[in-house]
Amino acid sequence: MLHLLVTISKYTIMIMFAIYTYDCFAVLRPGMKPEKREHMYKKQTTLIYLILLNANAVLLCSLMDFRIIIMSVAEMIFIALTLLIYNRIYKGASLSVVNNMCMLLTLSFIILTRLDIEKAIRQFGIACVALVITCVIPLFISKLKFLNKLSFLYAIIGIFGLGVVTIAGSTEYGAKLNISIGSVTIQPSEFIKILFVFFVASILYQWEDITELFYASGVALLHVLLLVASKDLGGAAIFLITYLAMMYVATKNPLILVGGFGIGAVGSFMAYKLFTHVQNRVIAWLDPLSVIDDQGYQVSQSLFAIGTGGWFGSGLGEGMPDKIPVVTKDFVFAAISEEMGGVVALCLIFVCISCLLMFFNISMSIKDMFYKLIALGLGTIYGIQVFLTLGGVIKFIPSTGVTLPLISYGGSSLLSTMVLFAVIQGLYIMRNDQESELEDGKTKRTKRNRDY
């Protein structure tokens, strides 16, 4: 009976998620009537609730842990509050962005409950705190007019935070990532990458001579070098590529990209020569099965899980994702692929792409260069982080230890990503307000001309 329930559940979840994913792109079609777009957003919201209820019902029957009932109710309330904040309080917010954020969080709650309910409870608690903290960020973004004047402050905080990690950080899987304050562990680079975007944007939006570009490049390079010194090469790659993207848009000089990626290639080669854990990851990437008992075990188990799940998955609770080391963090995508199937995994990728398209669309539609660069930088961070995570899981690139935004277990990652989404919402609201003011001004001028 349980097996039948799991089988029905996995197909219904797959169908609902496929419909949701289709609507992510359908709502972006130009010329769509507002009423139809509103209907599609409401359908997406309904699908989020149905997927959450469906999965939690199966997990309850499979795990027989009655905390899942409480978790299910709490998660439904959390999703409802999130949608209420961005649908009602911030009436100019992007419903595509908030729906995607809620869907990704829903998948996180589901898979973490399946893998480790204690971690799922902690992750949910952090999400609640993050919602309280981030719900005011869109207001600050749209109202505070001095954010482009704090470049020195952004740089000082960023360099100081990364420097502290380099000196006193705790080592995890070969890299210094975290700072422990009592029982709380924080990964400063997750938050500093957002400040880094603000720093670069504040310099580039008003640059007048080459010295300012050298200053920005020097500070950016210092951020990257501190991450390399901490052996956080995944973080270093995110900072470097983000800087190059923002610099290219601001200067329109393709040589910056060529030079930047050349420096990145040389740095990667040196890191391979200097750091043992990087060498191990490259060995595991080249031929994981030849070292399956050592360096290649994690990647091999990830590939086995993805292959075992096939297109439709084994069903929640029916697979063996716990055989993958650190499955709740770096390799959570493999667990989703095994139990929820390749179709759901592909839909997840497309939802992430939908988020990225929205971020870049917002960037292109903003006229103020400071805010344009912020949206571009945050979109680049999100896109590169998704690429590095998925690339490592499927053996497309060596594993970098980067988590999947909003899905993987980790408080710093979850909070920083929700901050990122909130900043994007603030930029979207600000853009809409400016367009409304412009249209109101045109209407008033037209009326005065007619009266005259």
C-alpha positions as CSV (number, residue, x, y, z in Angstrom):
1,M,0.0,0.0,0.0
2,L,2.8,2.4,0.9
3,H,4.6,1.7,-2.4
4,L,1.4,2.4,-4.3
5,L,1.0,5.7,-2.4
6,V,4.7,6.7,-3.1
7,T,4.3,5.8,-6.8
8,I,1.1,7.9,-7.2
9,S,2.8,10.8,-5.3
10,K,5.9,10.9,-7.4
11,Y,4.0,11.1,-10.7
12,T,1.5,13.8,-9.4
13,I,4.4,15.9,-8.0
14,M,6.2,15.5,-11.3
15,I,3.2,16.7,-13.3
16,M,2.4,19.6,-11.0
17,F,6.0,20.8,-11.0
18,A,6.2,20.5,-14.8
19,I,3.1,22.7,-15.1
20,Y,4.6,25.2,-12.6
21,T,7.8,25.3,-14.6
22,Y,6.0,25.9,-17.9
23,D,4.1,28.8,-16.3
24,C,7.4,30.3,-15.2
25,F,8.2,31.0,-18.8
26,A,4.7,31.4,-20.1
27,V,4.1,34.5,-17.9
28,L,7.1,36.2,-19.5
29,R,5.5,36.3,-22.9
30,P,5.0,39.9,-24.1
31,G,1.5,41.1,-24.7
32,M,-0.2,38.7,-22.3
33,K,-3.3,40.2,-20.7
34,P,-2.8,41.1,-17.0
35,E,-5.9,39.0,-16.0
36,K,-4.4,35.9,-17.6
37,R,-1.0,36.5,-16.0
38,E,-2.6,37.0,-12.6
39,H,-4.5,33.7,-13.1
40,M,-1.2,31.9,-13.9
41,Y,0.4,33.3,-10.7
42,K,-2.5,32.1,-8.6
43,K,-2.2,28.7,-10.3
44,Q,1.5,28.6,-9.4
45,T,0.7,29.4,-5.8
46,T,-1.9,26.6,-5.6
47,L,0.7,24.1,-7.1
48,I,3.2,25.1,-4.4
49,Y,0.7,24.2,-1.6
50,L,-0.4,20.9,-3.4
51,I,3.2,19.8,-3.9
52,L,4.0,20.5,-0.2
53,L,1.0,18.6,1.1
54,N,1.5,15.7,-1.3
55,A,5.2,15.2,-0.3
56,N,4.6,15.6,3.4
57,A,1.7,13.1,3.4
58,V,4.0,10.5,1.8
59,L,6.9,11.3,4.1
60,L,4.5,11.0,7.1
61,C,3.5,7.5,5.9
62,S,7.0,6.5,5.1
63,L,8.9,7.9,8.2
64,M,6.0,7.7,10.7
65,D,7.4,10.8,12.4
66,F,4.4,12.9,13.6
67,R,6.5,16.0,13.7
68,I,6.0,16.1,10.0
69,I,2.3,17.1,10.6
70,I,3.4,20.1,12.6
71,M,6.1,20.9,10.1
72,S,3.6,20.7,7.2
73,V,1.2,23.2,8.9
74,A,4.1,25.6,9.8
75,E,5.5,25.4,6.3
76,M,2.1,26.2,4.8
77,I,1.8,29.2,7.1
78,F,5.3,30.3,6.2
79,I,4.5,30.2,2.4
80,A,1.2,32.1,3.0
81,L,3.0,34.8,5.0
82,T,5.7,35.2,2.3
83,L,3.2,35.5,-0.4
84,L,1.1,37.9,1.7
85,I,4.1,40.2,2.2
86,Y,5.1,40.4,-1.5
87,N,1.6,40.2,-2.9
88,R,-0.3,42.6,-0.6
89,I,2.2,44.8,1.3
90,Y,4.6,45.2,-1.6
91,K,2.0,45.5,-4.3
92,G,4.7,46.3,-6.9
93,A,6.7,43.2,-6.2
94,S,7.6,40.6,-8.9
95,L,5.2,37.7,-8.4
96,S,7.4,35.5,-10.6
97,V,10.4,36.0,-8.2
98,V,8.4,35.4,-5.0
99,N,6.7,32.3,-6.4
100,N,10.0,30.8,-7.5
101,M,11.6,31.6,-4.1
102,C,8.6,29.8,-2.4
103,M,8.8,26.9,-4.7
104,L,12.6,26.4,-4.2
105,L,12.1,26.7,-0.4
106,T,9.3,24.1,-0.6
107,L,11.6,21.6,-2.4
108,S,14.2,22.3,0.3
109,F,11.8,21.6,3.1
110,I,10.7,18.4,1.4
111,I,14.1,16.9,0.6
112,L,15.6,17.9,4.0
113,T,12.7,16.3,5.8
114,R,13.3,13.2,3.9
115,L,17.1,13.2,4.5
116,D,17.3,14.5,8.1
117,I,14.2,15.9,9.9
118,E,16.3,17.6,12.6
119,K,18.1,19.6,9.9
120,A,14.8,20.3,8.2
121,I,13.5,21.8,11.4
122,R,16.6,24.0,11.9
123,Q,16.4,25.0,8.2
124,F,12.8,26.0,8.6
125,G,13.6,28.0,11.7
126,I,16.3,29.9,9.9
127,A,13.9,30.6,7.0
128,C,11.4,32.1,9.4
129,V,14.1,34.4,10.9
130,A,15.3,35.2,7.4
131,L,11.8,36.2,6.3
132,V,11.5,38.6,9.3
133,I,14.9,40.2,8.5
134,T,14.5,40.4,4.7
135,C,10.8,41.6,4.5
136,V,11.9,45.2,5.2
137,I,14.8,45.2,2.6
138,P,12.7,46.1,-0.4
139,L,11.5,49.2,1.5
140,F,15.1,50.2,2.3
141,I,16.3,49.6,-1.3
142,S,13.5,51.8,-2.8
143,K,13.8,54.6,-0.2
144,L,17.4,54.9,0.8
145,K,19.2,57.2,-1.7
146,F,22.7,57.1,-0.2
147,L,23.6,53.5,-0.9
148,N,25.8,54.5,-3.8
149,K,28.0,56.6,-1.5
150,L,29.2,53.9,0.8
151,S,31.8,52.2,-1.3
152,F,34.6,52.6,1.3
153,L,32.4,51.1,4.0
154,Y,31.5,48.1,1.8
155,A,35.2,47.5,1.1
156,I,36.3,47.7,4.7
157,I,33.6,45.3,5.9
158,G,34.3,42.8,3.2
159,I,38.0,42.8,3.6
160,F,37.8,42.7,7.3
161,G,35.3,39.8,7.3
162,L,37.3,37.7,4.9
163,G,40.5,38.5,6.7
164,V,39.1,37.2,10.0
165,V,38.0,34.0,8.3
166,T,41.5,33.6,6.8
167,I,43.1,34.0,10.2
168,A,40.7,32.4,12.6
169,G,38.2,30.5,10.5
170,S,37.4,26.8,11.1
171,T,38.5,24.4,8.4
172,E,35.8,22.3,6.7
173,Y,36.6,19.9,3.8
174,G,40.0,21.6,3.2
175,A,38.9,25.2,3.2
176,K,38.4,27.9,5.9
177,L,34.8,28.9,5.6
178,N,33.2,29.6,8.9
179,I,33.5,31.6,12.1
180,S,31.9,30.1,15.3
181,I,30.4,32.5,17.9
182,G,29.2,30.3,20.7
183,S,26.9,27.7,19.2
184,V,26.3,29.8,16.1
185,T,28.4,29.1,13.0
186,I,28.5,31.8,10.3
187,Q,30.0,31.8,6.8
188,P,30.8,35.5,6.3
189,S,31.6,35.1,2.5
190,E,27.9,34.4,1.9
191,F,27.0,37.9,3.0
192,I,30.1,39.7,1.9
193,K,29.4,38.7,-1.7
194,I,26.3,40.9,-1.6
195,L,28.3,43.8,-0.1
196,F,30.9,43.2,-2.8
197,V,28.3,43.8,-5.5
198,F,27.3,47.0,-3.8
199,F,31.0,48.1,-3.6
200,V,31.7,47.4,-7.3
201,A,28.5,49.1,-8.4
202,S,29.1,52.2,-6.3
203,I,32.6,52.6,-7.9
204,L,31.6,51.8,-11.5
205,Y,28.4,53.8,-11.8
206,Q,30.2,57.1,-11.6
207,W,33.8,56.3,-12.7
208,E,35.5,59.1,-14.6
209,D,39.1,58.1,-15.0
210,I,41.2,55.0,-15.1
211,T,42.4,55.4,-11.5
212,E,39.0,54.5,-10.1
213,L,38.9,51.3,-12.2
214,F,42.4,50.4,-10.8
215,Y,41.1,51.1,-7.3
216,A,38.0,48.9,-7.8
217,S,40.2,46.2,-9.4
218,G,42.7,46.3,-6.5
219,V,40.0,45.9,-3.9
220,A,38.2,43.2,-5.8
221,L,41.5,41.3,-6.3
222,L,42.1,41.6,-2.5
223,H,38.7,39.9,-1.9
224,V,39.6,37.1,-4.2
225,L,43.1,36.6,-2.8
226,L,41.7,36.4,0.8
227,L,39.3,33.7,-0.4
228,V,42.1,31.8,-2.1
229,A,44.2,32.1,1.1
230,S,41.2,30.5,2.9
231,K,41.2,27.8,0.2
232,D,37.6,28.8,-0.6
233,L,38.1,28.5,-4.4
234,G,34.4,28.2,-5.2
235,G,33.8,31.5,-3.4
236,A,36.8,33.1,-5.2
237,A,35.4,32.0,-8.6
238,I,32.0,33.6,-7.7
239,F,33.6,36.9,-6.7
240,L,35.9,37.0,-9.8
241,I,33.3,36.2,-12.4
242,T,30.8,38.7,-10.8
243,Y,33.4,41.4,-10.9
244,L,34.3,40.7,-14.5
245,A,30.6,40.8,-15.6
246,M,30.0,44.1,-13.8
247,M,33.2,45.6,-15.1
248,Y,32.4,44.6,-18.7
249,V,28.9,46.1,-18.6
250,A,30.2,49.4,-17.1
251,T,33.1,49.8,-19.5
252,K,32.0,47.8,-22.6
253,N,35.6,46.6,-23.0
254,P,35.9,42.9,-24.0
255,L,39.6,42.8,-23.1
256,I,38.5,42.9,-19.4
257,L,36.8,39.5,-19.9
258,V,39.8,38.0,-21.7
259,G,42.3,39.3,-19.1
260,G,40.1,38.3,-16.2
261,F,39.4,34.8,-17.3
262,G,43.1,34.5,-18.1
263,I,44.0,35.4,-14.6
264,G,41.4,33.0,-13.3
265,A,42.9,30.2,-15.4
266,V,46.4,30.8,-14.1
267,G,45.0,31.1,-10.5
268,S,43.2,27.8,-10.9
269,F,46.4,26.0,-12.1
270,M,48.3,27.4,-9.2
271,A,45.6,26.4,-6.7
272,Y,45.8,22.9,-8.2
273,K,49.6,22.8,-7.6
274,L,49.4,24.2,-4.1
275,F,46.3,22.7,-2.4
276,T,45.9,19.0,-1.8
277,H,42.1,19.1,-1.5
278,V,41.9,20.7,-5.0
279,Q,44.1,18.0,-6.4
280,N,41.7,15.4,-4.9
281,R,38.7,17.1,-6.4
282,V,40.3,17.1,-9.9
283,I,41.2,13.4,-9.5
284,A,37.6,12.7,-8.6
285,W,36.4,14.7,-11.5
286,L,38.6,13.1,-14.1
287,D,37.8,9.4,-13.2
288,P,35.8,9.0,-10.0
289,L,35.3,5.2,-10.5
290,S,39.1,4.6,-10.5
291,V,39.3,6.1,-7.0
292,I,35.8,5.2,-5.8
293,D,37.2,4.0,-2.4
294,D,38.9,7.4,-1.8
295,Q,38.6,10.7,-3.5
296,G,35.9,9.6,-6.0
297,Y,33.5,8.1,-3.6
298,Q,31.2,11.2,-3.2
299,V,31.0,11.9,-7.0
300,S,30.5,8.2,-7.8
301,Q,27.7,7.9,-5.3
302,S,26.1,11.1,-6.8
303,L,26.2,9.7,-10.3
304,F,24.9,6.3,-9.1
305,A,22.0,8.1,-7.4
306,I,21.1,10.2,-10.5
307,G,21.3,7.2,-12.7
308,T,19.2,5.0,-10.3
309,G,16.5,7.6,-10.1
310,G,16.1,7.8,-13.9
311,W,13.4,10.1,-15.4
312,F,10.7,9.4,-12.8
313,G,12.6,8.7,-9.6
314,S,12.4,6.0,-7.0
315,G,9.9,8.0,-4.9
316,L,10.3,9.8,-1.6
317,G,11.7,7.5,1.0
318,E,12.4,4.7,-1.5
319,G,16.0,5.6,-2.5
320,M,19.3,5.6,-0.8
321,P,20.5,9.2,-1.0
322,D,22.1,8.9,2.5
323,K,25.0,7.0,0.9
324,I,26.2,10.3,-0.6
325,P,28.5,12.2,1.8
326,V,27.4,15.7,2.6
327,V,24.2,15.1,0.7
328,T,22.2,17.8,2.5
329,K,24.6,20.5,1.3
330,D,26.8,20.2,-1.8
331,F,25.0,17.2,-3.3
332,V,21.3,17.8,-2.5
333,F,20.6,17.9,-6.2
334,A,21.6,14.2,-6.5
335,A,19.1,13.3,-3.8
336,I,16.3,15.2,-5.6
337,S,17.2,13.4,-8.8
338,E,17.2,10.0,-7.2
339,E,13.9,10.1,-5.3
340,M,11.9,12.7,-7.3
341,G,13.3,11.9,-10.7
342,G,15.1,13.5,-13.6
343,V,12.0,15.3,-14.8
344,V,11.7,17.1,-11.5
345,A,15.5,17.8,-11.5
346,L,15.3,19.3,-14.9
347,C,12.3,21.4,-13.9
348,L,14.3,22.6,-10.9
349,I,17.1,23.7,-13.2
350,F,14.6,25.6,-15.4
351,V,13.1,27.3,-12.4
352,C,16.6,28.5,-11.5
353,I,17.0,29.7,-15.1
354,S,13.7,31.5,-14.8
355,C,15.0,33.4,-11.7
356,L,18.2,34.3,-13.5
357,L,16.2,35.6,-16.5
358,M,14.1,37.8,-14.2
359,F,17.2,39.2,-12.5
360,F,18.8,40.1,-15.8
361,N,15.5,41.5,-17.2
362,I,15.2,43.8,-14.1
363,S,18.8,44.9,-14.6
364,M,18.3,45.7,-18.3
365,S,15.1,47.7,-17.6
366,I,16.7,49.9,-14.9
367,K,18.1,53.2,-16.2
368,D,20.2,54.2,-13.1
369,M,23.6,52.6,-13.6
370,F,24.1,51.9,-9.9
371,Y,21.0,49.8,-9.5
372,K,21.5,48.3,-12.9
373,L,24.9,47.0,-11.9
374,I,23.5,45.7,-8.6
375,A,20.8,43.6,-10.3
376,L,23.4,42.4,-12.8
377,G,25.9,41.5,-10.0
378,L,23.4,39.7,-7.9
379,G,22.0,37.8,-10.9
380,T,25.6,36.7,-11.8
381,I,26.2,35.5,-8.2
382,Y,23.0,33.5,-8.3
383,G,23.7,32.0,-11.8
384,I,27.3,31.1,-11.1
385,Q,26.5,29.5,-7.8
386,V,23.8,27.3,-9.4
387,F,26.2,26.4,-12.2
388,L,29.1,25.5,-9.8
389,T,26.8,23.3,-7.7
390,L,25.1,21.4,-10.4
391,G,28.3,21.1,-12.4
392,G,30.0,19.4,-9.5
393,V,27.1,17.1,-8.8
394,I,26.9,15.8,-12.4
395,K,30.7,15.7,-12.9
396,F,30.7,18.5,-15.5
397,I,33.3,20.4,-13.5
398,P,35.3,19.5,-10.4
399,S,33.3,19.9,-7.2
400,T,33.7,23.4,-5.6
401,G,31.9,22.9,-2.3
402,V,29.3,25.5,-3.3
403,T,25.7,25.0,-2.0
404,L,22.6,25.1,-4.2
405,P,20.8,28.4,-3.3
406,L,17.6,28.1,-1.3
407,I,17.7,24.2,-1.5
408,S,20.9,23.1,0.3
409,Y,21.0,22.9,4.1
410,G,22.9,25.9,5.7
411,G,21.8,28.9,7.6
412,S,24.3,31.5,6.1
413,S,23.5,30.3,2.5
414,L,19.7,30.5,3.1
415,L,19.7,33.9,4.8
416,S,22.1,35.5,2.2
417,T,20.1,34.1,-0.7
418,M,16.8,35.4,0.8
419,V,18.5,38.8,1.2
420,L,19.6,38.6,-2.5
421,F,16.0,37.9,-3.6
422,A,14.7,40.7,-1.3
423,V,17.2,43.2,-2.8
424,I,16.0,42.2,-6.3
425,Q,12.4,42.7,-5.2
426,G,13.4,46.2,-4.0
427,L,14.9,47.1,-7.3
428,Y,11.8,45.7,-9.2
429,I,9.5,47.8,-7.0
430,M,11.7,50.9,-7.4
431,R,11.7,50.4,-11.2
432,N,7.9,50.1,-11.3
433,D,7.5,53.2,-9.1
434,Q,9.7,55.2,-11.4
435,E,7.8,54.1,-14.5
436,S,4.5,55.0,-12.8
437,E,5.8,58.5,-11.9
438,L,7.0,58.9,-15.4
439,E,3.6,57.9,-16.9
440,D,1.8,60.1,-14.4
441,G,4.0,63.0,-15.4
442,K,3.2,62.4,-19.1
443,T,-0.5,62.2,-18.3
444,K,-0.5,65.5,-16.4
445,R,1.5,67.3,-19.2
446,T,-1.0,66.0,-21.8
447,K,-3.9,67.2,-19.7
448,R,-2.3,70.7,-19.3
449,N,-1.7,70.9,-23.1
450,R,-5.3,70.0,-23.8
451,D,-6.5,72.5,-21.3
452,Y,-4.3,75.1,-22.8
